[in-house]
Amino acid sequence: MVVGPALTHGAITVRQVRVRDAPALERELAVNRRWLRPWEATVPGGSGVFDVRSGVRALLRHARTGAGLPYVIEVDGELVGQLNVSQIAYGSLSSAVIGYWIAERAAGRGATTTAVALVSDHLLFGLGLHRVEICIRPENRPSLRVVEKLAFRYEGLRRRYIHIDGGWRDHFCFAVTAEEVPFGVMRRWLDGAADPAAAAVPLADRIAAGVARPGD
């Protein structure tokens, strides 16, 4: 599978990652180390050393199998992050999972929300998938704001779901299906029709994840 043409809205562009993006990605990951480390996937028992160029090549190989779509996020032509689609499945499941990171200097400017909306619409209506999922650490408020703004529906707490920053971490999981957004995720958001309440996490799950206490 090829990622296809770039997806653009205003100053935000999402395009396929290229091997020649590796130096820029390395710089961003180094400059934003403190900002990104709490949310970075790690390998149990691994050294923590990551070869960005090899990682990009691996993503592109994965894309050629049809199981993933690797993107970078640009603002006014400047690379500021990555968005990766994984676990693409067709047939009776017809689903995919989105993960992303954004440079600290670009946070709060709508770049991540726009990128997620663009790619979600591509998955649901360009590729014809039925469901898009995003899983987020309970402590990651900036990422939680993305699913709130786009009104991804909260689906539940996954205990010790992904190895992040050296340990197995709980994640809140959210999803949207094609039936919920007949005119698209982006259109619903821009029209002010996305209800943040859809992404509300029940107090019991917030307590279980350690980000709330009884009575909050």
N, C-alpha and C positions, 0 to 999 in steps of 0.2 A: 504494500500500500504506500502511496505517496501522500504527504500531508496536504498538498494542493496549494492553491494561491493563498497569499497573505490575507488575513482578516483584519479589517480596519474600521475604527469609529473615531472620528475626530483626530486627536493627536496620538491615539493609542493604536498600535499595530501588533498583531500576533502572527509570527511567521515561523516556518520550519527552522529548527536549529541547524547550523552548518558546522563542519569540523573547524573551519576558520574562525568560528565564534569562540573557540576554546580560550585564547588569551584574554578576551574581554570578560568571559565568564570567570576565569581564574582571578582576575583583578577584583571583580564584584564580590566574589566569595571571600576573598582575603580582606577587603575593606569592610565588609559587612559581617565579619566573623562573629563578633559579639551579638549582633542583632539576630543572626540566623541560627547560631548554634543550638539554642533550646528546641528548635523545630526540625533539625536535620536528622534524616534517617541514618542509622548506623548499623554495623554488622556485629552481632554478638561475638566477642573475642577478637574482633578485627583491630588493625593498627590505627585506624582513623585517618590514614593517608589515602587521598583520593586523587587519581589521575583524571583531570577534567577532559582532556582530549580523548582518552580511552573511553571515558564515560559517554561522551557525545557519540562516538562510533558505535558503542553498544546500543544507545537509544535508537540510532538510525537503523541498525540491524534489526532491532525489535520492530521498528516501524515497517520494515520490508516484509515481515511475517504477517502484518495486518493486526497485530495485537496491541499496538501503541501508536501514539502521535506525539512527537517531541517538538515543542515550540519554545521560542524566546519571546519575551515581552519588550516592546520598544515604546518610548515616549519621545515624540518629536525626533524619531530616528536614532535615539540613543538606547542601547541595550540596558535594561534595568532589572531583568528577572527572567525566570523560566516558568513554563507551564507544561506539565507532562500529562498526557492521557495514557492510562494503562488499563489492563484487564478488559480490552475491547472484546466483546462477545456478541455474536449474532444469533439467529435462530430463536429458540424459545426463551433465552435470557435477554438478548438484545440490550446490552448494558455496557457502561464504561465508568471508570473512576478518574477523577481529576485531582492532581496535586500541583502545588505552585509555591514559588518564593518570589519576593520582591525586595529590591534594595531599600534601605531605610530612607534614603533621600527621596524616593518616589512614593513612599507610603502615605496614605491619606489623600491622595490626589485622584482616586477613582480608577487608577490603572489596573489594579488587580480585579476589581469588580467588573470593569469593562471587558477585560481579557476573559474572565470566566464566562460572562454572558455570551461573548462572541463564540467561544469554543463550544459551549453548551448548545447553542443554536445550530452550530455546524454538525455536532454529533446527532442531535435529535432530528434535524430536518435535512441536512446535507447527506449524512450517512444513513439516516432512517432508523437510528436506534430508538429504544423505548424509554430508557432510564439513564440518568447521570447521577453519580454519587460523589460526595466529598466528605472525607473524614478528617477531623480537626482535634488537636489536643485541647482539653478543656481550659487550659491556661492561656491559650493563644487568642486573645481578644481581637487583634486586628483581623485574623482570618475568620473568626466568628462573625464579625461585622459584615464580611462579604456575603455569607450565606443569609444573614438577616436582611441585608439590602435587597438581595435577589429572591428572597422568600423561598429558599430551598426548605423543604419540609423535614423536620427533625424525625429521625427514625429510631434512635436508640443509642445506648452506651455500649461500646465494645471494650471489654476489659483486657488490659495488657495486649493491645492489638498490634502495635508496630514498635520496633526497636528504634527509639529516638534518643539522641544525646546520651548514649551509653546504657539505656535501660528500657524495659518493656513498659510502654505508656498506654494509659486509657485514651480512647478517642470518642468524641461525639460524632455521630454519623447523620448526614443529611442527604436528601435526594430530590430530584424533580423528574416527573414523567412527561411525555409528550402531550398527554391529555390535559395536564394542568396548565400548559402554556401554549394554547393553540396558535397564538400569534408570535410566540417566541419569548425567551427569557429576557432578552434585551428590550423588546417592545413593552413587555409588562412593567419592567423597571422604569423605563423612560416615561411611560404613561402614568406613573405613580400608583399603579395597581398592584404592586408587590407588597403583600402584608407581612411585615417582619414577625408577626405573631406565629407564623408557620414554623419559624426556626426556633421558637421558644423551647428551652430545655427544662423539663420538669424538675422541681426542687429535689425530688428523691434521687434523680440521676446526678444532679450537681453535688449533692451531699456525698453520694457514693464515689464520685470522682475527686472529692476532696477540695472542691472550689466553692462550697457553701456549707453553712451550718444550719441545724434545725432552728426555725424561727426567722430565717432570712426572708 
